[in-house]
Amino acid sequence: MMLTEFTIAGARAALRDKEISAAELTLAHLEAIADLNPRLNAFITVTDEQAALQAARADKAIAAGQARPLTGIPLAIKDLFCTQGVRTTAGSRILENFVPPYESTVTARLLHDGAVFLGKANLDEFAMGSSNMTSAFGPVENPWKRSGGSNAVLVPGGSSGGSASAVSARLAMGATGTDTGGSIRQPAAFCGLAGIKPTYGRCSRWGVVAFASSLDQPGPFARTVQDCAILLGSMAGFDPKDSTSIDLAVPDFEAACRRGVRGLKIGVPREYRADGMPAEIERLWQQGLDWLRDAGAEIVDVSLPHTKYGLATYYIVAPAEASSNLARYDGVRFGLRADGQDLTELYEATRAEGFGEEVKRRILIGTYVLSAGYYDAYYLRAQKVRALILKDFTDAFATVDALLTPTAPSAAFAQGEKMNDPVAMYLNDVFTVPASMAGVPAMSVPAGLDSQGLPLGLQVIGRPYDEETVFAVSQVIEDSAGFSGKPALRAGVPA
Amino acid sequence: MSLDPATVRRIAKLARIRVQEADIPRLQGELNNILGWIEQLSEVDVAGVQPLTGGAQIALRLREDVVTDGNQAEAILANAPDRVGAFFTVPKVVE
């Protein structure tokens, strides 16, 4: 078997049985990056020397019988996680030369568990986007191709587009992402991967460049549900440095994958039957429900009446928080500085030069909805609607154990599509945003291919802090779907 | 509510982002498009609803008011775009 085709679980066993070495596993991925990254642009920074050192250390640990959960597993890290001594850009010109003097809690936990970091993955600027087209370091290509020899370059989704593209093309075995309104789940669906946004607070936000603090949540990407469970087990956990971190023990997510769904009640939110949803996505959704019923679950219709207001609420709350969080980029203490005659000019020139168009748009919207005279009409009202959205979920979870929906309203679209109308781009997140607003865990699982041969995902949404049920349901979907599709562009395949 | 050019300039000023005069009409159109779309929230009945500020029902923790970190001047200054000794520099603000 090619080294880049291993799952994390498979590589973990092969490493412990000394069938493969961490050094050769890392090298295979670095070679794949050298081959394909010039085209995919999934990594902004490749840390090959550091990766080789970490792999050598992993081999020593294994030889000494001191392997930890991720010893020798090569990963991509979204370039929103601060990594000590390694440039962290957030996909923005304004942080182009920023080298953090500290390590984020999530990446520190992964390193502690023995992971090897291949490099920093591309993303939409400050994680604001659904296509990876807003990165200051250029767009990322989705390794999947439409069938019939189409040359269209597809987007990997966003904002964690580089993470998704890298894992899909076998440049990394797994990756970290962050999800504010769908930034793990939508790219996972577009690239044929599993990806979970855990409950808000499950993974520490400390050392993650902030976008919208009440929504941002780190989570993993991998090619299987079980691999996501392994990664989340390392990433999650209480952190006193994040005031919204949950002080709860981390369950055995991997064991939860094997629970099955017998006796569970799965809700179908009727409001997700959006007008204009492609028939094949509708069919796949029904298929997913049938699989769960066949595995012993009971399917129940539920109502989440405020679903249609999720996106509009999000596009008030997230820009408002972003306008506040991004105030720190002023050209004084770190990041880009542009010249100005006085301090105000320095601020204004730095921010005009350093931020891209989408980031500026969101800062301006956020500044407006928080400004005197408009705060009550926009921001306060949005926070009240957010409370109603949470209540919808709380009510639904009084009768069901999890919800099943499509992840996105379409398969991956081409670069250049949906670019002229910000609102059309925002609509990509219509199915993912409500779970973000409510802070509940949600996972995208690859469930099939559309008529053009592109992957489609189903989303499993669970109760707060109940990722275990989300993993159990997702595993049944993965097993039933038997998804075996691979992208056209991947390690070992001549381009 | 629809933004006029003066309001766009005022917001940009508040956000400390320099905007060229030639870009005002485009920004005005884009922002009004977004604001027009989020206007739909005005139809929701929110009477008596307590605003939700954070994620799922979280009460912020308190901790002891003690120093847990410090003496990191070099690390803090390491990314400064410009510095003199142990100080960040800015253009002269006092004549």
Interface residues (C-beta under 8 A of the other chain):
Chain A: N97 F98 V99 P101 Y102 T199 Y200 G201 S214 L215 Q217 P240 S243 T244 I246 D247 H306 K308 Y309 A312 T313 Y315 I316 S323 A327 D330 G331 V332 R333 F334 G335 L336 R337 G340 Q341 D342 L343 T344 E345 L346 Y347 E348 A349 R351 A352 F355 K360 R361 I363 L364 I365 T367 Y368 S371 Y374 A377 Y378 L380 R381 A382 Q383 K384 V385 R386 A387 L388 L390 D421 P422 V423 A438 G439 V440 P464
Chain B: M1 L3 T7 V8 I11 A12 L14 A15 R16 I17 R18 V19 L27 E30 L31 N33 I34 L35 W37 I38 Q40 L41 S42 V44 V46 V49 Q50 P51 L52 T53 G54 G55 A56 Q57 I58 L60 R61 R63 Q72 A75 I76 A78 N79 A80 P81 D82 F88 V90 P91 K92 V93
